[in-house]
Amino acid sequence: MIQAATASVWHTSLFGDDALAALFSEKALLERFGAFEMALTRALGAHGLVDAGMADTAIAAMQSFEPDVNAIRRAMQTDGVPVPAYVRQLKAAAGDAAGAIHVAPTSQDLIDTATAMALRDAGTLLAGRVEAVLSAIGALDARFGGDALTGRTRMQAALPISVGDRLSAWSKPVSGSLDRLARVRDDAAQLQFGGPVGLGPETLGEAGPAVAGAMAAELALRLPARPWHTDRSAFVAFGNWLSMVTGAVGKIGQDVALMAQQGIDEIELSSGGTSSAMPHKHNPVVAEKLVTLARYNAVQIGGLHQAMVHEQERSGSAWMLEWMILPPMVEATGRALTDADELLRSVTRIGAAV
């Protein structure tokens, strides 16, 4: 899954997230390919499926291996995946020990496992950001929770409420997403070892399950009951979670944008965007971005569900669609959470003191 063309500077500045984008970069994915292959070779040697000395030699070669990324990119135009060219280079670097490398797995095993590791690490980063948003809401509640606010239904004035009431409506969906994260993260963080047609490590014989177990332990991944080449439910569930998170903070952004309207003036922010033509304007840009990011992720969900439709034992087209959709959703979610934290901490007033 070599990275797509670089996004425009404007897109990156507004919607990018360097830390999360790095998890899906060429460098990170190729490093995880290496981790997969080393874990496999180490397990093969430990369980007597390849000569132990050959395994050690192969691992030493892999540890110092530097892939030719440009050659892998060129080969992808024909192969559609980076793994064949990567494995050819890896075997060439190992010389006589090449026979201890890439025994039994297929390209999808490396790519799915590398993606699972990226999602696992992304989940850890995102958890911290969700907690920061909840902390920022809590700080606002401590400062303004008892102040008065006009409750609005269908964008019309309804009955009086407190600021704390609205803050509670902001925090509950965000808190709920944090509660659900551990499950979707752990489900996605699973080893893929299906082999050419998804029969799993049993193709290695009686020692196959033990090899897979050793690999999962080394890579800090869950060992699934069976390979999941055509079962994308764990990745789709992760994507659904991402959209739920951006939807939750998008609601905050929508409320803030409405509250900041002239004539409503229910909130004051220490930051805002300027206009090239109207100097009096104080645009709630960050709030608007939260709405945009929520809608972006919501739109991707339909495509991600299309990626579940794999034909027979393995798919190419459905699989590629998943690559196009899921990493950008992760990045959008990370940026939304960072922006939500920034927006909440820029609030200097909500409602009216009582």
N, C-alpha and C positions, 0 to 999 in steps of 0.2 A: 504494500500500500504506500508507494512512494508519493510524497506530498504533491498536491495539485499546484498549479501556477499560483504565484504569490498574489494575495489580495491587494487591491489598491491601497495606497497610503491613507486615503480618506476612510475607507472601510476599516482598516486596522486601527486607526486613531479613534474612531467612534465606537466600534463594536468588537475590537480584538482583545485578546487576553494572552499575553506572552507566555505566562507560566503554563497555561493549559494547552496552548498551541504547541509548545515544546514537547509535550507528552506524545503527540501524534506526528512529530517531525520525522524526516528520513533518518536522521541520526538516532533518535530514540527507538524507532521500529527496527532498524538494523541491529542495534545493540541487543534488543530483545530476541531477534532471530538467533544471535550468537548465544544468548543465555539458554534458549530452548535447545540448540544443538549441543552445547556443552553438557547440559543436564541429561540429555538423551545418551550421549556417548559415555558419560560417567556411570549412568545406570546400566547400560549395556555391558560395560566392563565389570561392574560389581556383581552382575548376575550371570556372568560367564557366557554372554551371547557374542562378545568379541574378545579377542585377546586383551588382557588387562594392560600389558605393556603398550600395545598399539593404541589403546584408549588413552593412556597417559600422554603418548606422543601427539595424538590428535588434539587433545585438550590444550596442550602447550602451544600447538600451532594456532588453534582458534583464539587463544588469549592474546596473541600478538597480531592477529589478522586485521588488516585494514581493507575493507571492501572498496572496489572501484565503483563509486556511485554513478558516474557518468555511463559506464558500460551497463550497469543494471538498468538505468533509465532507458538506454537504447533498446535493450533486450525486451523491456516491458512493452514496447510497441508491437512486438510479435507475440510474446508470451501472455500478455495481459496481467501478469503478476510478477513481482520482483524475485520470487524465491528460486526459480530454476537458475537464473544467472548468478544469484548469490551463492547457491550451493555449489555450482561449478567452480566458482572462485575459491570457495572454502576448501573443497576437496583438492584443488590444485595446490593450495598453500600447505596442505597437510602431507603432500607427497605420498610416500608408501603407506601412511596411516589413513589414507582416504577411505579405506573400507570400514573404518569405525565411525564414519560420519553419515548422518541422514539415513539411517537404517529403519525402514518401515513407514515414516510419516510422509504426508503429502504437503503440497504448498499451503493448502487451507489450514493445516494444523499449525504452521508457523504464524500465519497472518492472524488467525483467530486468537491464538494464545497471546501474541504480541498486543492485540487490541484489548483482550481481557485484562492484561497487566496495565495498559494505559487507563482503562476505565476504573480499575481498582485504585490507582494512584490519583486519578481525577476525583473520585469519590471522597478521598481523604482531604484533598484541597477544598472541595466544595463544602464539605461538612464544616470546616472552620469558617467559611464565609457565611454560611447560613447562621451559624452561631453569632457572628458579628452583627448581622442584620437584627437578630432577636435582641441582642444587647442594646443596639441603637434604639429600637422601639421601646425597650424597657426604660432607657434613660429619658426618652420623651414622656413616657407615662409618669415617671417620677417628677418631672418638671411641670407638666401641663395636664396631667390626667384628670384633675378635678375641675378644669375650666369648662366653660359652656360652649356648645357647638349646636348649630341647627342640623338636625337629622334630615336627610333628604331621601326621598324615594322617587324613582323614575325622574331624577334630576329636578324635582320640585320640592320646595320646603315642606316638611312634614311636622315632626314634633321635636322638642328640645332633647338633646342627648348630651353626654359629657365627652370631652376629648378622649377619655379613657375607653369609652364605648367604641369609638372608631378605631382606636389603636388596637383594641382587642380583635376587631374584625381583620386588621392587618396581620396581627401576630399569629393567630390560630392556624391559618393555612401554611404559613412558613414553618411553624413549630411542627405541624403534622408532617411536612416534607422531611424534616430532620428525623422524625421517628421512623419513617419508611426507608430512609437511605440505607441503613445497615443491611436490610434484606436485599434490596435491589443490587447493592454493591457486591455483596457476597455471592449472590446468584450469578452475576456477570463475571466475577473473578474465578473462572474455571479453566482448567487445562483442556485443550482440544488435542486429541490424539486418535483420529479416526482412520488414518491410513487412506489408501487410494479410493476405496468405496465405502468407507464408514464402518468397517467391521471392528475397528478398534485395535488396541495393543495385542489382542489375542492372536493376531497374525504373527507375532513373535513367539508363539507357543506358550507353554505353561508359565514361563517367567514374565510374559507380557504385562499382566496386571501389576506385578511388583515393580516393573520398570516404570510404568505410568505413575504408580504411587510415589516412587522416589523422585520422579520429575516434578510432580505437583508439589511435593514437600520442598524441594530445592527452590522452585519458582514462587513459593508462597501463594499457591492457588488451590482452589477446591478441586478434588478429583470427582468428576461426575460419574453417575452410574453407567452411562453409555456415551459415546460420541454424539455431538450435536451439530454436525455439518448442516443439516437441513432444519434444525430446530433453533430458530433465532429468537425464541421467546424471551430469553434472559436479556439480550441486547435491546430488544424492543421495549421491555419493561424499564430498562435504564433510560431509554429515550423518553418514554412516557413520564418517568419521574422528572426528567429535565424540563419537560414542558409544564408540568405541574408547578415546579419551582418558579420558572419565569412567569407563569400565569399569576402566581401568588404575589410576586413583587411588581408585576405589571399592574395589578389592581391598586397597589400603593401609588405607583406612578400616575395612574389615571385619576385617582382621588386628589393627589397633590396638584396636578395640573388644573383640575376644576376648582379646587379651593383657592388657587393663586390668582384666579381671574379678577380683573378690576371690577369693582362693584360687589364682589363676593368677599375677597380679602380675608379669608379665614385662616390663612397661613402666611408666614413671612420666611423667606429663605435668604441666607447670606450670600448666595451665589445665583447667577442666572445669565442667560445669553443676551447679547446685544443685537440690535437690528442695524443694517446698513442704511436704511431709509428713515427709521423712526426711533430717534434717540431716547424717547420716553419709555420704550418697551424693556421689559425684564423677563425674557422668555424662560420658562421652566424646562430647559433643554434636557437635563438629566431625567426628569420625570417623563418626558416624552420618549426618551430612549428606552425606558423600562417598558412602555407600552409597545414600542416597535419590536423589541427583543422577545416579548411575550408572544406577539403575533407571528414573528418569524418562526419560533419553535413550534407553535401550534400548526403552522402550515406544513412543517416537515414531518409531522406525525403520520399523515396519510402516506407519504412516500416511504417512511420506515416500515409501515405495515405492509406496503407492497413488497418490501424486501423479504417478507416472510414466505413468499410463494416460491419455493425452490422446487425445481423439477427433479424427480427421481432421487438418486443418491447424492448428487452435488450439483450446484448451480454456478454459472458464471455471471449472468446478467443480474439476478437478484442480489447476489453477493456484492457486486460492484456498486449497486445502488446504495447499499448500506454504508460502504466506505465514503460515498459522497455526502451522506446526510449526517451520520452520527457524530463524527469529530467536530464539525461546525456547530452542532447543537450543544456540545459540551462547552465549547469556547463561548458561545452566546450566553449560556447559563452563568459561567464564571464572571463574564463582564456585567451581566445584569445584577448579580449579587454585590459585586464591588460598587457598582453605580448606586444601588439601593442603599448601601451603607453610607456612601458619600452624601446622598440626598437627605437621608434622615438626620445625619449629623450637621447638615447645613440649616436645619430648621431653627429659627430664633423665636417663633411664636406660633401657637395653634389656638384657634378659638379666642374666647374672651374671658378674662379673669372674673371670678365671682366672689 
